[in-house]
Amino acid sequence: MEDFRPLLTADLAGWRMAGPGGFRWAAPGVLESFGGSGLFWFADAAFEDFVLKVEWRIQRPDDNSGVFIRCPPLQDSPGPAIERGYEIQIDDRGYDPKGKQLDSPLHLTSAIYRLAPASGHLSHPCGDWNEFIIRAKGDHLAVWLNGTPAAHLLPATREPRGHIALQNHHEGSAVQFRRLDVMAL
């Protein structure tokens, strides 16, 4: 196995924006989303079987974001990633926009959005850092949140290989990320 490779570098080499809004440095080593709805995707490499470690935090209960994996290459719209990739959700309210309800397991932080439910509320309080470990191996996806198994999908039938992306969800939502490291399996 290889060592983990950091994808967030000071110059953000290899990253591209699809859709409105964006990401900016909030502090050294801390990337923050603004505006939206768009995706900041790592265009320099596609990944098939890997482990991804991501540290993130929200500032307010209604902050919303996601970590996308196995996304197709993007242009001006995040649509292809939403339709063909996988989103590991960051939304501690678990808001289901179609059902207009809170605490939906398919929309809660660590869920594989609309495909595999989160096992429960596992996030730390607003302002505290959290860690996802996301493992993609063949047709099996697994998510851990703060060291606890949180969601799994088998079989994963969408794209078997693709890019990694961070979501900026809506105006006023400012989710922060640090340490986005990937290791090929």
Sequence and secondary structure as in RCSB ss.txt:
>XXXX:A:sequence
MEDFRPLLTADLAGWRMAGPGGFRWAAPGVLESFGGSGLFWFADAAFEDFVLKVEWRIQRPDDNSGVFIRCPPLQ
DSPGPAIERGYEIQIDDRGYDPKGKQLDSPLHLTSAIYRLAPASGHLSHPCGDWNEFIIRAKGDHLAVWLNGTPA
AHLLPATREPRGHIALQNHHEGSAVQFRRLDVMAL
>XXXX:A:secstr
    EE   TT TTEEEESS EEEEEETTEEEEES SEEEEETT  BSSEEEEEEEE SSTT  EEEEEEE   S
S SHHHHHHSEEEEE TT  BTTTTBS  TTTSTTSBTTTB  SS     TTS EEEEEEEETTEEEEEETTEEE
EEESS  S SSBEEEEEE STT   EEEEEEEEE 
